Amino acid sequence: MNTSPDHVDSREDLAAFVRALHRSHTEQGHSWENADLAGFLEALAAWIDDADGWHSNAGRNLPASGDWSFFARALQAATAYE
């Protein structure tokens, strides 16, 4: 499986990508800048706030559309889903 976010084109790809992140954290979490949940979520929010700047600096266009509510529902559901 390719673990690049640039190759996430479906719900299944997203689930596989999240699983790869989980494996990475399990195996190498000590080397992550934001290894605990609080730091990870804060960094996630900060990156989302600055996504236009990141895309601009990377020479990319911020996608004009996306199902942001799907991602928000997924994050919320993970607080209780087994």
C-alpha positions as CSV (number, residue, x, y, z in Angstrom):
1,M,0.0,0.0,0.0
2,N,1.2,3.5,-0.8
3,T,1.1,5.7,2.3
4,S,1.1,9.0,0.4
5,P,-1.9,11.2,1.0
6,D,-1.7,12.1,-2.7
7,H,-2.9,8.6,-3.5
8,V,-6.0,8.7,-1.4
9,D,-8.9,8.7,-3.9
10,S,-11.6,6.7,-2.1
11,R,-13.1,6.0,1.3
12,E,-11.2,2.7,1.3
13,D,-7.9,4.5,0.5
14,L,-8.6,6.8,3.4
15,A,-9.2,4.0,5.8
16,A,-6.0,2.2,4.6
17,F,-4.1,5.5,5.0
18,V,-5.4,5.9,8.6
19,R,-4.4,2.3,9.4
20,A,-0.9,3.0,8.0
21,L,-0.7,6.1,10.3
22,H,-1.7,3.9,13.2
23,R,1.0,1.3,12.4
24,S,3.5,4.1,12.1
25,H,2.5,5.5,15.5
26,T,2.7,2.0,17.0
27,E,6.1,1.4,15.6
28,Q,7.7,4.9,15.6
29,G,5.3,7.1,17.6
30,H,8.2,8.2,19.8
31,S,9.7,10.0,16.8
32,W,6.5,11.8,15.9
33,E,6.4,15.6,16.6
34,N,2.9,15.2,17.9
35,A,2.9,11.7,19.5
36,D,0.0,12.1,21.9
37,L,-3.6,12.6,21.0
38,A,-3.9,16.2,22.4
39,G,-0.8,17.3,20.4
40,F,-1.9,15.5,17.3
41,L,-5.4,17.0,17.3
42,E,-4.1,20.5,18.0
43,A,-1.6,20.1,15.1
44,L,-4.4,18.7,12.9
45,A,-6.6,21.8,13.6
46,A,-3.6,24.2,13.0
47,W,-2.8,22.5,9.7
48,I,-6.5,22.7,8.6
49,D,-6.5,26.4,9.5
50,D,-3.4,27.0,7.4
51,A,-4.1,24.5,4.6
52,D,-4.3,27.2,2.0
53,G,-0.8,28.4,3.0
54,W,0.6,24.9,2.9
55,H,-0.8,24.2,-0.5
56,S,0.5,27.6,-1.8
57,N,4.0,26.9,-0.4
58,A,4.0,23.5,-2.0
59,G,2.9,24.9,-5.4
60,R,-0.5,23.2,-5.3
61,N,-4.0,24.4,-5.3
62,L,-6.2,23.9,-2.3
63,P,-9.0,21.6,-3.5
64,A,-12.1,23.7,-4.1
65,S,-14.5,21.1,-2.7
66,G,-14.4,18.3,-0.3
67,D,-16.8,16.6,2.1
68,W,-15.5,18.3,5.2
69,S,-18.5,17.1,7.2
70,F,-17.6,13.4,6.3
71,F,-14.1,13.9,7.9
72,A,-15.6,15.7,10.9
73,R,-18.2,12.9,11.4
74,A,-15.4,10.3,11.1
75,L,-13.4,12.1,13.8
76,Q,-16.4,12.4,16.1
77,A,-17.5,8.8,15.6
78,A,-14.1,7.6,16.5
79,T,-14.6,8.9,20.0
80,A,-17.1,6.1,20.6
81,Y,-17.0,3.6,17.8
82,E,-15.7,0.2,18.7
